[in-house]
Amino acid sequence: MKFKKVCALLLAMVMTAGCFSGCGGKKDSSTDNASSGGEDGVIELTFYNADGQEDPWTDPVALALTEATGVKLKTDYPVSSDDQKIALMIAEQNYPDLIYAKGDAASLIDAGALIDLTDLIEEYGPNIKKMYGDELDKLKYSEDDPSIYQLSSYSVGGEQYTSSGTAQVQWDVLKENDYKLPETLEEYETMIKNYLAAHPTNDDGMENIGISLSASDWHWMITLGNPAGYIAEGAPDNGQWLIDEDFNATYKFRSEKVREYFKWLNRMYNEGILDHEFATQTHEDYIAKIASGRVISLMDTDWDYSDGEKVLEADGKLGKTYAALPLTMDADTKCASLMYQGLTTGQGVGITTACEDPVAAIKFLDYLCSDEGQVLVNWGIKDVNYFVDENGKRYRTEEEINESNSNQDYAKTTGVGFHSYPFPCYGTGVVDSEGNTYTTTSKESVIAEYNEEEKAACEAWNVDLLVDVFPQASEFEVPEYSAVWAYTKPAEFDEIGNILDEVAWSQLISCVIGKEADFDKNYDAMLAEFDKSGVADAEEMLTEIVKERVSLVE
């Protein structure tokens, strides 16, 4: 049945004539920017995806997108972590039709490589306008240049039905604590120490580890840097920065509360609770420790440690997987994990000056923002990947759900979810006019997929969702500025920021692994290095950027 439906889809595509004219740009012998016309009138747009992978555009969802729009994408992507393709594009002034530059958008804008989408959206983007709604103005670049150069690659609105919280602890530990959640660092510390005293080794006789981190490479930002702001300040994710109620920016490691957090971490290291290899082990070593069930607690985020959890789940060791905690330093600090920060801007998909027919390109993007387009990229092909019941509700079969969860190639072969990022999208829980969620994730689907440990916790806490024990999004005001880490910023700011981060990486590790008696001396030395590196200038620049972003939408 599935084979026949896919074949029917292919046949329909072959019989469909495209209605758009082609985009083209400067070309060289190795790459073509776009094909005007093409097979059966299909238009090929070139697309560079800085976060992408190989995409032959042959999966069923891709073919359905072409059937609906007359457009296919020819995707290019980085081949290594030090890929310099965008810099080369700028140097050669040789651009694709569409581009997602991630953090390099400012360079393209400075080079005049991206076109202003404002008029195109007004004339050809009804679905884009509908999706962004009141947040459309947040896409404007600056007060001096209110152009819209990119459509955000991050979700618009929605709910958080899952969260990895600010810290994690094994379910076995929580059960021995009668599911009582630690509300302060002190309670968290006591819980870990009590469990280690009762269970010094794992099932294989290996010594258990109280807390482990991954800080020998860029993961230091995720496990050493980010939790400090979340736990100490109750801050949302603004990268390395804290933004106060007057929009003043502070490099977060200069915060007194963050300093106190690292002082606690230093004590945990000297007492043998924090893994003594946290700063030298590879990330692969870190994941292997998690997979062994030895690591009692983490300060991390789920996507970063999930590979270790998958091994534990496959081995049937669900008690060694992790419960997300709304942990903060003290009872007066509120965990902001579920806080909606508004539309994330600064990173997104733009149309370049090389595109000869930007109308065709914007119409393609507008289709992706439509209800039909959102259902297609998120759910897949009707009666193949999903079905509609007698009440008009979309659903997936248990077989399809299991396949999507267990087959690592599911997205690439089916196309389901493969073409949603980095294009505009609705957030989890946002519903269409029929009351169906645009994404396959809903409150009901999350509950249905809970394992035995998660179900037991919900019962103990008397909640429907695990995140119901967190401070809810409704308890926070949506900031007038969006997540600062994604903003396009001037090169002079990034130069200082990169230096500050290099100093912080090495010096924070020194502070944590040093003697307790030397902590304040070591931390003061780091602060002095920040001063020498221009932290005051960076804070002033970012404050101006944030205030300018706020003024754009007032």
N, C-alpha and C positions, 0 to 999 in steps of 0.2 A: 504493500500500500504506500509506504513512504517513498519507495523508488518511483512508483508511477506518478506521484504528486510532484516530485522533483523534476521528473522528465517533462511533465506538463508545464511546469514553470519555465524550464529551459526553452521549450517550444514557443511559449508565449513571448518570451523575450526576443527570440529570433524574428518573430513576426511583427514585433513592435518597432515602429520607426521613431527615432529621437526627434524632439521638437526644439532642441537648443542648437545654437551655432557654437563653434569651438572656441576654446581659449588657446592662445599661443604666446610664446615669448621668445626671448633670445635663446638660441640653440647652439649646441656644439655637436661634434661627431659622436659623442658618447651618450648624450641624453637629449631627448626631445621634451619640450615643455608641454605640448599638447598636440593632439591630433584632431584636426577639424574634419568633421564628418566621420571617418572611420567606417568599420563594418556596419552596414545597415543604418547609417546615420548616427551611430553611437559616438558620443564625444568623450575623448580621453583627456582628463585633467591630471597634470602632474601634482603630486602632493608630497611635501617633506614633513615627516613626523619625527620630531626630536625624541619622542618617547616610544617609538614604534618598533615594529619587526616586519619581517617579510609578509607581504600581502598580495598574492597573485590575483585577487579579485575574482575568484572562481567559486567561492562558497555560495550556497543558496541565498543567503541574505544579501550578499553583494550583487548577485544577479537580479534579485528582486528590486534592489535600489536602482539598478540600471534600467530595469523595466519601467519603473515609476518615473524616472527623471531623464532618461536618455543619456546619463553620464556614468562613466566608469573612472576609477582612480588608478593612477600608476604611482605607487608609493615608493619613496626613498626614505632611508632611515640611517641612523648612526651605526657604524660597524664596530665601534669601540668606545670606551668611556672618555677617551681624549680626542674624539672626533672633532674636527675643526671645519666641518662642511659649511656652517653658516658664515663663518669668517671668510671662507673661500668664496662663497656666493657673493658676499659684499665686495670683496676685492675684485672679482671678475664681473660684477653686476649681472650675474646669470642666475635668475630665480625660477623656482617652480611657480605654478599657478596659485596653489594654496600652500600655506605653511603653518606649522605649529612649531614655534621656536623655543618653547618652554621659557627658560630664564633669559634668553638672548633677544627677546622682542625689542628691547630698547635700542639695541645696535641696528636692527633693521629699520626701525622708525627714524633713527638719526640719519641713516643712509638714504632715507626717502624711498624705501623699498615696499612699504605697505600703503595701500590706498585707504582713504577715508570711506567707511561703509555707511555713513549716516544717511545719505540720500538714497542709496540702494535699498537700505532697510525700509525707509519710508515708502518707497514705491513698490518694492518686490518682496518685502519681508513681513507679511502679516503674522505668520507663525512665530517668527523671531520676536516681534513686538509682543505677541501674546505670551510667549514663554518668559521673557524678562520682565514684562509688566512695569511696575513701579521702580524696578531696579535697573531699567535700561540705561539711565543716565550714569550709573556707576561704571559703565563701559567706556565713558569718555576718558581720554588720555590725561589731560591736565587742564588747569584753568586757562593757561595761555594757549593751549591747543586742544580744544574740546572735541577733536575728531574721535571717531570710534574705529580703531584699527583692528580689533580682534573681538571675536565672540568667545566668551569665557568657556574654558574647558572643564569647568566644575559645576556641580549640580545647582539648580535653582530651587530653593525652598526644600521642603521635605521634613521627615522625622528621622530620628536615630533610634532604631530598634535594637541595635547592638553597639557595644563599645568595649574597648580594651581597658578603659579607665585610665587612671594615672599610675597604677601599680597592679601587680598580679600575684596571687598566691595559689598554691595547689589546692584542689578541692579537698584532698585528704586533711590538709591543715585546717581548713574552715570547719570541716565536720567535727574535728576534735575540739573546736572552739564553739560547738553547738550553733554553727552558722552565724555567730556574732561577728559583724563587720568591724574591723579596726577603724576608729574615727580619728586617730592621731598617729603620728610617727611613733610615739611611745608605745601605744597599744600594738601597732604593727611589729615593732621590735620585740615586744614581749611574746607575741604569738609565734614568731619565728624561733626565738630562743627556746621556748617551751617545747616546740615540736622537735627541734634538733636534739634537745636533751633526752626526749623519749624515743627518738628514731635517729640515732647517729649515722646509720648506714642505710643504703637502699636494699632492695631485694637481692641484689647480687653481691652484697657485702662491701660495696664501695662507699666511701665517706660522703655523706650528704653535704650540700652547700647551701648556706642560708640565703644569700643574694648573689646573683651573677649579672654582669653587664658585658657589653661588647664595645670596647673602646680603642681597639688598635688601628681602626681606619675610620672612614666617614660615619660609621655607625655610632661613634661617640656622641654625635648630635642627637641621635634618637634615644640612646639609653643613659647617657651621662648628662647631656645638656638639657633636653626638653623636659624630663621629669622635674627638674629643679624649679622651673617656672610654674608648672602645673601644681606641684605639691606644696611648694613654699608660698606661692602668691595666689593660688587659685586662678591663675591666668589662662585665657584661651590661647590657642596656637597662633602666635605671631612670630614664629621663628626664634631668633635670639633676642627679641625685644619685648619690653613691657611698655604698654601705652596707658597713661593715666586718664582720668576723666576730663582733663583739659587738653588731651591729645599730645601730651609731651612724651617723647620716646626716651627710654633708658635701656642701655645695654644690660641685659638682665643679671649678669654675674656681678654687677655693681650694687644689686639690691641687698639690703641687710638680711632680709628673710631668706634669700637664696644662699647667702653666706652661711646662715645658720644651718640650712639643709646640708651643705657640704661639710660643715663641721660634724654633723651627725654621721654622714657617710664616712668621714675620716675615722670616727670612733668605731663604726661597724667594721672597718678594715682592720684596725688595730686589735679589735676583740675577736677577729677571725670569723665574723659573720659574713662580711663581704668577700667574695672570691678573690684570692690574692693574685689570680691570673687575669683579672678583668681587663687590665690595660695592655696585656701582651698576647693573649690568646687570639687566634684568628676567629673570624665570624663562624667558620665551619666548626671550629672547636667548641665554640659557644653553643651552637645548635646541637652538636653531638652530646654535650652535657645535659641539655634540656631533654633530649630524646632518651637519655639513660634514666630519667626520673629522679636524678640527684638534686636538681636545683629547686629549692623550696619556694623561692619567690623571685620576681623580676621587677624591673622598672623599664618597661619597653612598650611597644605597640604590636597588636596581634599580627599584622602583616610581616613584621620583622622576625617573629619567633615561631610562626605557624608551621614551618617545615619540621621543627622538633616535635610539635604537638601531633602532627600527622603520624609520626612513628609511634608515639605513645597510644594514639587511638587505634592504629592497626594492630598493636600488641595487646589491645584490650585493657590498657592501663589508664582508664578515664580519670581515676582519682589523682593521677599525677599530672593531668592537664590543669589549665589555670582558670581561676575565677577572676573576673575583672573587678577591681576595687575603686570606689570613689574616694581614694585616700588623699588627705591633705595634712599639712604639718600640725595643725591644731583645730579644735572644734569650731573656732570662729571663722575659719577659712572654708569657703564653699567650692566644691569640685565643679569645674566648668566643662566637663567632658561632653555634655549634651547641648551646650550652648550653641545656638545658631548665630554665626558671625556675619550673616548676610552673604550676598553673592561674592565669591572669590574672583578678583579681577587682576589683570596684569599678565596672565598667561592664557593664550587661546589661539584659535585658528583665524588667520587673516588671508586676504587676497592680495597678491603682489602686483606691482606695476607691470610685470611681464605678461599678465593675463590679458589677452586681447578682447575677451568678452566677459567682463566681470558680472554682467547680468546673468549669464548662464551659471556662473559660480555661485552667486548669491541665491539663485533659485534652488540650486542643489542643497545649499546650507539651510534654506528655509524649509525645504521638504523634510530634512532631518529633524527640524524643530516641530513639525506638524504632529498631530496625534497619530496619524497613520505611520509616519516615519519613526516616531518614538516606540510604538508598539513593535514595529518590524525589527529595529536594531536591538531591542531589549528582550522580546519574546520569541522572535523568529518567524517561521512560516506557520500560518494557521492550518490546523488539522495535521500538522507534522510535528512541530515543536510544542504547540499548545492547542487547546480546544476551548470552545465556548459552551457553557451549559445552558439549560433551558431558561435560566434567569439572566442570561447575557453576561455572566461572569467568566473571565478568562481563567484557565487553570492548566497546569501541567500534570502529566501522569507521573506516578511514582517512579516508573522506569526512566522517564526523561530527567526527573530530578536527580536520581541516583547516577545517571550517566553524566550529567553536568557537574556533579560533585566529585566523581571518581576518575573521569577521563580527562587527563591534563590537556588533551588536544581537542576537547569538545568545542570550545569557542572558535578555534581556528577552522575546524572542519565543517561545523554547522553555520558559523557566522554569528551565532547568537551571542550578543555582548561584545563581539570582536570589533564592531564598527561604532560603538557608542562613544568611546574615548579616543581622541581628545575633542570630540565635537560637543556642541551644546546639549544639555540633557536636563530633564526634571529630576528632582531628588527623590529618594526613597519615600514612599507613602503618599506622594502627590497623586491625585486621582483625576481621571478624565471625566467627560460629561456623562459617561455611563456609570461612574462610580468605581471603575477599575483602576488599579494602580498602574502607572506607566512602567514601573520596573517589576521584575518577578518577585522582588522581596516585599513582603507585607508583614504586618503584625502576625497574621495567622500563619504565614509560611515560616516565619522565624520560630514560633512556638512549636509548630509541627515537627521541626527538625532538631529540637532540643534532645540531647542524649540523656542517659539515666541520671548522671550527676547534676545536670542543669535542671532537669525536672524536679529532682529532690530538693534543690535549693529554692526553686520557686514555691514549692509546697511549704518549706520551712519558713520562708519569708512572707508567705501568703500574698504572692504577686503573680501577675500573668507573664510579665517579661522580666528578665534579669536586670535590665536597666531601670526598672521601676524603683529600685532602691537608691538610685542616683538622684541628685537635685535635677529637676526637670527643666526643659528648655523654657517653659513658661515662667520660670522663676528668674530669668535673666532678660534684660533689655537687649534688643539687637543693636550692636554698635553702629554708629554712624559711619564708621570706616570698615573696610573688609580686611581679611587676613593679610597682615603686612608682609609676610614672607613672600607672597606672590607678586607684590607690586613691581612694576618696572621702575628702576632707580637709575640715577646717573652713574656714569663710570667712576667718578671720583668717590662716590659713596661706596660702591662695591669694592674699590681698592682698599679703603680703610676697613670695611667690614671683613674682608678676607684676611687681612692682617690680624684683626682682633680675634677672629675665630682660630687662627693658628696659635696665637698666644694662649687663648683660653684652653684649647685642647691639651697642650702640653702642661700648662701651669695648673689646671684643675686636677690633672692626674697627680702631679707633684704634691698638691695640697692634700689629696685623699690618701696617698700612700706614705706621707710623712709622719713623723711622730706627732702625737696629740699636742705635746707641749710646743711644737713648732708651727701649728696650724695657722694661728693669727699672723705670725711673721711671714709665712709663705703666701697667705692670701693677700696681705698688704703689698707684697712684692709683685703679685699679679696685677693688682689694681694700679700700681705705679707703671707697669708696662702698658696697661690700657691707656693711661694718660699720655705716655710717650708716643703711642701709636695713633693718636688723634681721635680718641673716643668722644671727646666733647664736640668736635666738628661733626662726627657722624650722627650723634644724637640731635644736634641742631638741624642738620639736613633732613633727617627722617621726620622730625617734628614738623618741619615746614611741608614736607610731602604729605603727611597724614592730614594736616589742617587744610591743605589745598584740596585733597580728595573729598574731605567733608564738605567744603564750600561748593563743590560741583553739584552735590545732590540736595543742598538746602533749598 
